Amino acid sequence: MAIVKLDTNFEEAKVFVPDVYEDDRGFFKETFQIARYRALGITDTFVQDSVSFSSRNVVRGLHYDFKMSKFVQVLRGRIWDVIVDIRSGSPTYLKHQGFILSEHNHKQLYIPCGFAHGFVALTDDVVFNYKHGSYYDPTSEGSIRWDDPTLAVAWPLAASPHVSAKDRGAPLFADAKIPEWTRP
């Protein structure tokens, strides 16, 4: 099985598209195989998988954990996913890029440590899969308001967003307790 690797605006972040075998029954794809992705430069050891379900206009994020890389993909539905470089001293510091991920385009996004991440559900039934490069630890996670004017992320919302109380209460970037970036 072949995997296409696509560059992003960030040297370390990548988009992958695995081979998909479709016929009149549906499709089959391999979503992750450590040797194949290692050959493409993903050397992280993913230790935990998580799945979220979201309905249209749910915004999740922006979340970060400087110890945790992520490998994400949509199993059902369609989202607009965004990553923001919050690594102080990085040449792309505070830049962001959005990606359409869907069950139909089969795109997977590798998010390295040092990036904030979020998405908005563009369909009514989004099932989103996360692979985590470290175990979830609430003491090391952080968040930034999804609509922070400093970051100026242009979310493609069709209506008022549905945001959790935790994400609504997230600090603005200027007030966030973002650790100094050091390579893991």
Secondary structure, DSSP 8 states (H G I E B T S, - for coil): --EEEEE-SSSS-EEEEE-EEEETTEEEE----HHHHHHTT------EEEEEEE-TTEEEEEEE-TT--EEEEEEESEEEEEEEE--TT-TTTT-EEEEEEETTT--EEEE-TTEEEEEEE-SS-EEEEEEESS---TTT-EE--TT-TTTT-----SSS-EE-HHHHT---GGGS--------
